[in-house]
Amino acid sequence: MTDNWRLLDLGDLPPITTQVVYHAVAMTVDQKASPSTIILCNPSDPLVCLGYHQELDTEVDVEYCQMKHLPIVRRILGGGAVYLDRDQLFYQVIASQSDPKVPHSIQGLFEKFLAAPTKTYNDIGIPARYRPVNDIEVDGRKISGNGATEIGTSYILTGNIIFDFNFDEMTRILKVPSEKFRDKVAKTLRERLTTVKKELAEPPDRNLVKGLLWKNYESTLSVKLVEGTLTDKETELIAVSYTHL
């Protein structure tokens, strides 16, 4: 019998909510109050997202972000500071560790949960492949940034389909020792990161990509995704998270 997971297609969300929502859902999955869930969303406006272990004042040009009215949020996952905007479609997998389909090693988790976005890239004509531990690449260039963590008995994996990327803003939000160093960072970033827009002459419609992700998660996880909504408890947890920002 095929297990049911929940799909939350939340569309445009306030920037900070995109980073709070999977935390709230993971808490309810841990409490057995919600099923394993896949969230699709994107920020309605840009934000700067800081890795869990990073020091804000040494990694991000806070003054510039304030001048540009860019909110800064620290995610509960590791990795580096990144500029996020509506040109990136986020997929967020929150899975119960008690589910026999869910691997219990970090590499196994990435390999299984990134199979769907990897296949989705290929379905739209981009020859992407999974590269351990947590990258999806095209000819050696990253086309998706991914991270994972756990809350209680919930695993969380987040990542993105990068339709386009604002390289200029990404390099500008970083705190660097000199403008010469910033130029070097910008050059390296452009060499190592690619996007749907760079790879395809005619990028596909976002809703088409969402549909492919839905289908591919069902096939790679052997589950049925049932579209749902946030529960009252999850909405309450999101609101509480804002009071602690």
C-alpha positions in Angstrom: 0.0 0.0 0.0 1.3 3.5 -0.9 1.8 5.8 2.0 0.3 9.3 1.9 2.5 12.4 2.5 1.2 15.9 2.5 2.1 18.5 -0.1 1.9 22.2 0.8 2.1 24.4 -2.3 2.4 27.8 -0.4 3.4 30.0 -3.3 4.7 33.4 -2.5 5.5 33.8 1.2 6.9 36.7 3.2 10.7 36.3 3.1 11.2 35.2 6.7 8.3 32.9 6.6 10.0 30.8 4.0 12.6 29.9 6.6 10.2 29.6 9.6 7.6 27.4 7.9 9.6 24.2 7.7 10.7 24.6 11.3 7.0 24.8 12.4 6.0 21.8 10.3 9.0 19.8 11.6 7.8 20.4 15.2 4.3 19.1 14.4 5.7 16.1 12.5 7.9 15.3 15.5 4.7 15.5 17.7 2.9 13.1 15.3 0.4 15.9 14.7 1.2 16.1 11.0 2.3 13.6 8.4 5.6 13.8 6.5 5.3 16.8 4.3 6.9 18.4 1.2 6.6 22.2 1.0 6.9 24.2 -2.2 7.3 28.0 -1.8 9.3 31.1 -2.7 10.0 34.5 -1.0 7.7 37.3 -2.2 10.7 39.7 -1.7 14.4 39.2 -1.3 16.2 38.2 1.9 19.6 37.3 3.2 19.8 33.9 4.9 22.7 33.2 7.3 24.0 29.7 8.1 23.3 28.4 11.6 27.0 28.5 12.7 28.0 31.8 11.0 28.8 35.0 12.8 26.6 37.8 11.4 29.1 40.7 11.7 31.9 38.8 10.0 29.9 37.3 7.1 27.3 39.9 6.1 27.5 43.6 5.3 24.7 44.5 7.7 24.8 48.2 6.9 24.2 47.5 3.2 21.4 45.1 4.0 19.7 47.7 6.2 20.1 50.4 3.5 18.5 48.0 1.0 15.8 46.9 3.5 16.9 43.3 3.1 15.8 41.2 6.1 18.4 38.9 7.5 17.4 35.5 9.0 19.5 32.8 10.5 18.3 29.4 9.3 18.5 26.2 11.5 20.7 24.6 8.8 24.4 25.0 8.2 26.2 26.4 5.2 27.0 29.9 4.1 25.2 33.3 3.8 23.1 33.5 0.7 20.9 36.0 -1.2 17.5 34.5 -1.9 14.6 35.9 -4.0 11.6 34.9 -6.0 13.8 33.5 -8.8 14.3 30.5 -6.6 11.7 27.8 -6.0 12.2 26.2 -2.6 11.5 22.5 -1.9 11.5 21.6 1.8 11.1 18.0 2.8 10.1 17.2 6.4 10.0 13.5 7.0 9.3 11.4 10.1 12.3 9.3 11.1 9.9 6.5 11.9 9.0 6.2 8.2 10.8 3.0 6.8 11.3 4.9 3.5 13.5 7.5 5.1 17.3 6.9 5.2 19.1 7.4 8.5 22.5 8.5 7.1 23.1 12.0 6.0 24.3 10.9 2.5 21.4 8.5 2.2 19.0 11.4 3.1 20.5 13.7 0.5 20.7 11.0 -2.2 17.1 10.0 -1.8 15.5 13.4 -1.3 17.4 15.1 -4.1 16.5 12.4 -6.7 13.2 14.3 -7.5 14.7 17.7 -8.1 17.6 16.1 -10.1 15.1 14.3 -12.3 13.0 17.5 -12.6 16.0 19.4 -14.0 16.5 16.6 -16.5 12.8 16.6 -17.4 13.0 20.2 -18.4 16.1 19.6 -20.5 19.0 20.3 -18.1 21.4 17.3 -17.7 21.8 17.7 -14.0 23.2 15.0 -11.7 23.5 14.4 -7.9 26.9 15.0 -6.5 27.6 13.8 -2.9 27.1 15.0 -0.4 24.5 17.7 -1.1 24.9 19.2 -4.5 23.1 19.0 -7.8 25.4 20.0 -10.7 25.5 20.6 -14.4 28.9 20.0 -16.0 30.6 20.7 -12.6 28.6 23.8 -11.8 26.1 23.9 -8.9 22.5 24.5 -9.9 20.9 23.8 -6.5 21.9 24.6 -2.9 20.8 22.1 -0.3 21.0 21.5 3.5 19.6 19.2 6.1 19.1 19.0 9.8 16.8 17.4 12.3 14.3 18.5 14.9 13.4 15.8 17.4 12.3 12.9 15.3 11.9 14.9 12.1 14.4 15.2 9.3 14.5 18.4 7.3 16.0 18.8 3.8 15.8 22.1 2.0 16.9 23.1 -1.4 16.0 25.2 -4.5 15.4 25.1 -8.2 17.4 28.2 -9.3 15.5 29.8 -12.2 17.8 32.8 -12.1 20.3 34.3 -9.6 21.3 37.9 -8.8 25.1 37.5 -8.7 25.6 41.2 -8.1 23.5 41.3 -5.0 24.9 38.0 -3.7 28.4 39.4 -3.8 27.3 42.8 -2.4 25.7 41.4 0.7 28.9 39.7 1.8 31.4 41.3 4.1 34.8 41.2 2.4 38.2 42.7 3.2 38.4 44.8 -0.1 36.6 45.5 -3.3 39.3 43.6 -5.2 38.5 40.5 -3.1 34.7 41.1 -3.8 35.5 41.1 -7.6 37.3 37.8 -7.1 34.3 36.3 -5.2 32.0 37.5 -8.0 34.1 35.9 -10.7 34.3 32.6 -8.8 30.6 32.5 -8.1 29.7 33.1 -11.8 32.1 30.3 -12.8 30.8 27.8 -10.2 27.0 28.4 -10.2 24.6 28.1 -13.1 20.8 28.6 -13.4 17.8 27.4 -15.5 18.0 30.7 -17.4 21.6 30.2 -18.2 21.1 26.6 -19.4 17.9 27.0 -21.4 17.0 29.4 -24.1 13.3 29.2 -23.0 12.9 28.5 -19.3 9.8 26.6 -18.4 6.8 27.9 -16.5 7.1 27.7 -12.7 3.8 25.8 -12.4 5.1 23.1 -14.8 8.2 22.7 -12.7 6.1 22.4 -9.6 4.0 19.7 -11.3 7.2 17.8 -12.2 8.5 18.0 -8.7 5.2 16.7 -7.3 5.3 13.7 -9.7 9.0 13.0 -9.2 8.7 13.1 -5.4 5.9 10.6 -5.6 7.9 8.3 -7.8 11.2 8.5 -6.1 9.8 8.2 -2.6 7.0 5.7 -3.5 4.4 7.9 -1.8 1.2 9.7 -2.8 1.3 13.4 -2.2 -2.0 14.8 -1.0 -2.3 18.5 -1.3 -3.2 20.2 2.0 -2.9 23.3 4.1 -1.0 24.4 7.2 -2.7 23.3 10.4 -3.8 25.8 13.1 -1.0 24.6 15.3 1.6 25.2 12.5 0.2 28.7 11.8 0.4 29.4 15.5 4.1 28.2 15.7 5.0 30.4 12.7 3.4 33.4 14.5 5.3 32.6 17.7 8.6 32.3 15.8 8.1 35.9 14.6 7.9 37.1 18.2 11.4 35.8 18.8 13.1 37.4 15.8 
